[in-house]
Amino acid sequence: MRYRMRRLSSQIFVAQLVILTITVVIGFLLFARAERGHLDTQFETRAASIAQAAAGVPQVRSCMAKPAPGCAAAVQAIAAGIAHQAKASYVVIIDMDRVRHSHPDPALIGEKVSEQIVTVDGKVHTGVDNGSTGRSANGRVPLYGPDGRMVGEVSAGIRESSVSSALWHELPSYAVWFVIALLVGACASWQLARRLKRRTFGLELDEIAQLLQEREATLHGIREGVIAFDAEGRVTVVNDEAQRLLHLSTGAIGSRLEERMPEGRLREVLSGGSTRPDDIVFTDDHCLVINRMPVSIGGTSHGAVVTLRDRTEVTGLLQELDGERGLTDSLRAQQHEFANRMHAVAGMLELGLPQEALQFVLEVQGTSAELDNTLRSHIGAHQIVGLLLGKAAEASEHGIEFVLDPDTCLGDSPEKVQALTTILGNLIDNAFEALATVPAPRRVVVRIVEEPGLVTVTVTDNGPGLPPGAGEDIFRDGYSTKANLSSRRRGLGLALIQRMVTRVGGTIEVSEGPGARFRVRLPRQDPAREAVPR
């Protein structure tokens, strides 16, 4: 397979190989420099030993203390012999006047050296000497006569070429180990590059960057909220729409839901407590449709992804549609009841019973007028009267007795009449649905009482009621005691009612056991406070 340099594994391998090579070369050079210094020290010590050997020869000591005929030739011969045997470049003996008595170059014997005698302190001195014989490792020792008096100095040197030759002789063996280390590092780098390639699913750097850009554009461009959780439940991704719907800050990434959200149904659904698809949850500001999908790769759980859809506007339209549907059902019930009565009148007339037909019409008129008068005598708001007339006709069609409590009293302009109409209509519809499978007699009682500072609405039915312990769950999104025989999502009506009641500052409570009773209390301003002089 032909590898191109643009591939991630090749780039990583080449980069690491270059770094390793540079590191090994620099390390080798530093090691060579250190080894050269070590060899210099060794050869300087060796030169000092050669000088000490020459300074310890008795003939040299006596000749330098008391020169005699033949001493000059003897000192030169001894120094040359020691230098030859020790493979030194020179052994130079000087007296206290710095005059040479031995030297590889005989022409320099008898001449003074330019340096001072440094061994007057009685110590051995080593270093690098740039003398007349060239650069060399040098060792100098004091020369003492037979009586112990210092009579001169012995200097021995080993050529720099010898030191370099020793260094080049040792470096190849060390270089082999450095090359082996480089090869091991290169193999490790190659394995690491392959592993990184597998961990990135075979994607190249450009592809990873493009995927990241596309992900950011997608997450922050869609109209749905998206939240991702890791296997431990921490938030890893949250887009702008999710932050808006859930009122989350950008600091939510890396935290848990328990740290960012109060306990409730919303947190339960987001954390996976409810696995139902298209689960509907109401917040203070929105109606959300939530779906949670676990993420598993290779049989290993990697967390979950949650999508949020804002259905607030759709829910509002559905509420309006339900109102229109209720009005349509009421009109249809009235039309159906009117048609039945007209059929009865027509039948009587065809049978030649005009008096019985007239009596039937008068009875029907009296019944309708009685209900209308009853409602108008207790309720002054025309919107509420119209709602209850329609609900009464719908109840009559379904065989339900619709009763207005005698204690009902409501003025002609109650506060929050729109909210009151919606709440009352939903409670009555909920009562009708609860009685759908109940045998006769079926009864719904409505009571509306307006008091100073408070409007109380009570709707009671003789249906099966609520099971024990369901009083707290009845207002939870999706909770329902009725079987869902249709495709309509149940368990939202009472949740909407509670949301509306809470929004206007009221309270709602329900009784448990047979015969459900819902009581809603809506606050109203004190009339005395409303009469503010201008």
Secondary structure, DSSP 8 states (H G I E B T S, - for coil): ----TTSHHHHHHHHHHHHHHHHHHHHHHHHHHHHHHHHHHHHHHHHHHHHHHHHT-HHHHHHHHS--TTHHHHHHHHHHHHHHHTT-SEEEEEETT-BBS--SSGGGTTSB-SS---GGGS--EEEEEEETTEEEEEEEEEEE-TTS-EEEEEEEEEEHHHHHHHHHHHHHHHHHHHHHHHHHHHHHHHHHHHHHHHHTTT--HHHHHHHHHHHHHHHHHSSSEEEEE-TTSBEEEE-HHHHHHHT--GGGTTSBHHHHS-SSHHHHHHTTS---TTEEEE-SS-EEEEEEEEEEETTEEEEEEEEEEE-HHHHHHHHHHHHHHHHHHHHHHHHHHHHHHHHHHHHHHHTT-HHHHHHHHHHHHHHHHHHHHHHHHHB--HHHHHHHHHHHHHHHHTT-EEEE-TT-BB-SS-TTHHHHHHHHHHHHHHHHHHTTT--S--EEEEEEEEETTEEEEEEEE-S--B-TT-TTTTTSTT--SS---SSS--S-HHHHHHHHHHHTT-EEEE--BSS-EEEEEEE---HHHH----
